Amino acid sequence: MTTQPFWDELSQFADRLETITYVRRGQTRGITIPGVLRRHVTLRREDRDNGWSGADAVWHVPEHAVPGGLRPGDRLIDAMNRHWTVLVVSPTASGRVMAWTRDWSASFSVARTVDVEKADFIQGESGEPIIRWRTIAAGVPAEFVSCQSQQVEASVNHFPVYRVLILWDGPPGRYRIKTDDGHLYSVLKLERPALPGHPAVFYIRPDPDDYNNR
């Protein structure tokens, strides 16, 4: 992987320093960090084989700018509102840290977003359980990877099951997905990310009520 030389000598890049917003993994409010250097990565073939993509960038962040330090899964948001998820953090001798990041929305083959909705159960007047759906993550990058005929579990009306990568990592619960075109999908199975900062795998099928009203 090739990068620009002498990147520790920040005086050479003073006119290219940026101000970004840092957001801790699992949180929504961030802090502003000035004086950050972004390095675009030129990939070799072996880099692509190792999982790096053209949607990756390396950020050179002041070491003490983030309370508790940078961690995989954190996000850096630039002035163009692009969200860069931290995959790897490396210390340097310059008093800064290198954050290897990925813009997952650009990494996915098709630019799509979804809302993740969680079921809240309340008690009705006769004691029956009532589901109220609450959006807990809006506009999350997603990619529909495949449609499989073999169901994860018994499926009502044999609706297709889709395998979807979604950049979200939340607590256990009952969920559904609302796509950017307004359609609803029931979540049959959720596989948590193998590594912080990577997408979760959702197995979803069309919501029967929503599907019949299309």
N, C-alpha and C positions, 0 to 999 in steps of 0.2 A: 504494500500500500504506500503510495507516494504522497508526500505533503510538502508544503512550502518550507524552505530551509530557514534556520535561525529564528524559529518562531518564539523562542524564549526571550529574544531581544525586543521587548515590546515597543521601544522607542521607534523602531522601524515601521511599526504598524499603528502608530498613534491615531492616524486619520481613519483607521478602519475599526476602532473599538466601538462596541455596541452596548446599548442598555437593554437588558432583557428582564422578563418577569420569571421568577422561580416559584414553582408550586410543588410542595411535598406530595409524594404518592398518597392517594386516598383523600387529599384535601382539595378545596376549591379556591381558597384565598392564597394569594402569593405575595412575594416581596420583590422589590425592584433592585436589580444589581447592575451598576454601571461598570464600564471598563472591561467588557468581556470581548475576547477575540474569537471569531469563528474561522475555522479552517475547512474549506471544501476538500473533499477527499477524491482523489483520482484513483480509480480502482484498477487493479490488475486482475487477470483471470483467476489466480489463486485466491484473491480476496473474495470474489463472488462465490467461489466454491466453499469458502469458509462462512458464508452467510451475510456478508456485507453487501449493501446495495447502493445505487446512485442516490437514494433518499437519505443517506447518512451524512453526518457532519461531526466535526470534533470542536468542542468549545473549550477555551482556555479561561477558567473562572478563578477569580481571587480566592485563595484557600479559606479565608475566614469570613467570606461574604454570606455563607449559608450556615445558620446555627445548626450544629449537629453534623454538618458536612453533606455533600452530595451523595445520593444513594441510587442504585438502579431502581427504575420505576418512577423517579421524579421527572418533572417536566420543565423544560425551558421554552418560554414563549417569546418569539422575536417581534420586531416592530411591525412585521407583516401579518402578525397573528398566526404564524405557523407554530405548531406544537411539536417540540422535539423531545422524545422520551429518552431518558438516560438508560443506556444498556450496560456500559462499563465505565468505571471511574478509576483513573490512574494518577497517583501523586507525581509531582515533579520537584526538582531542586530549586525552582524559581519562586516558591511561595504561592504557587497556583496549582490547580488540579486540571487534568484533562478529562472531559466528559465525552465519551463516544455516544452519539445519539442517533435516533432515527425518527424521521417524519413518517409515521405509519400511514397517514392519509395519502401521501404521495407514493409510498411504497406499494400500496395495494394497486392491483391492475385497473380497478374501476373506482372512481371517487364516489363513495356512498357513505352515508351516515345513518345511524339508527338511534332511537331513544330506548333506553332500558327502563322498564316499568316493573315495580315490585308490588306484590299483593299484600295489602293490609287487611286483616280479618277483624270485623266488628260484629257485635251481636245485634240481631234484629229485634223487633218488638215481641216476637214469639220465641225468642231464644235461638233462632236459626242463624247460622253464620252468613255474613254478607261480605263479599270481596269488594274492596275499594283499591283501584290501581293508582299507584303514585310514581311519577317519573323521578328516578334517582340519578340518571345520567342522560343528558341530552346531547344530540349531535356528535355521537361517538363514531370514529372511523370504523368501517366494517367492510368485509369482503365475503360474498357468497362463493364458497370454494367449489361445492359439488352438490348434486341432488342424488340421493340414493333411494333405490326401490326397496331395499331391505330395511325394515323399520327398526329403530332403536328399541321400541316397545310397541305393543299393540296400538294401532292408530285408528282413530275414528274415521270411517268412510275412506280409509286407505289414502289419506292425503300424503303427498310426497314429504320426505324429510330432507331438510337442507343442512349442510354443514357450513357454518359461518364463523369466520374469524372476527372477533370484536375486541377492540382495545379497551377493555374494562375488566377490573378485578375487584369484585365485591363480595360481601358476606353471603353465607348460604340463605336460601329463601326460595319462594315461588316467583318466577319471573315471566314476563312476556316481552316481545320485541315489537316496536313500532318503526316501520321503515320510513325513509324520506318521502315515499309516495303515499304515506298514510295507512298502509296495510298492517294488520296485526298478526303476529305469529306466537304460538305457544312454545315455551321452552321445555323440551323433553329431557334434555341432559346438558350439563355444563361441566366442562373440563377446565379446571383452573390453569393459569399460565405455568409452564414448567420453570420459567425464569422471570424475575421481576422486570417489568417493562415490555413484556411480550404479550401478544393477544391471547385471550381465552377462546376456547372452541365451544360454540353453541350448536346444539342439534335442535332444530326448530321445525315446526309444521304450521301451515296456515290455520289461524283460528277459525273454527267451523262457522261461528255466527258472522264474523267479518267476511269470510270467503263466500258465504251464501248471499251476502248483500252486495257483492261486487257487480 
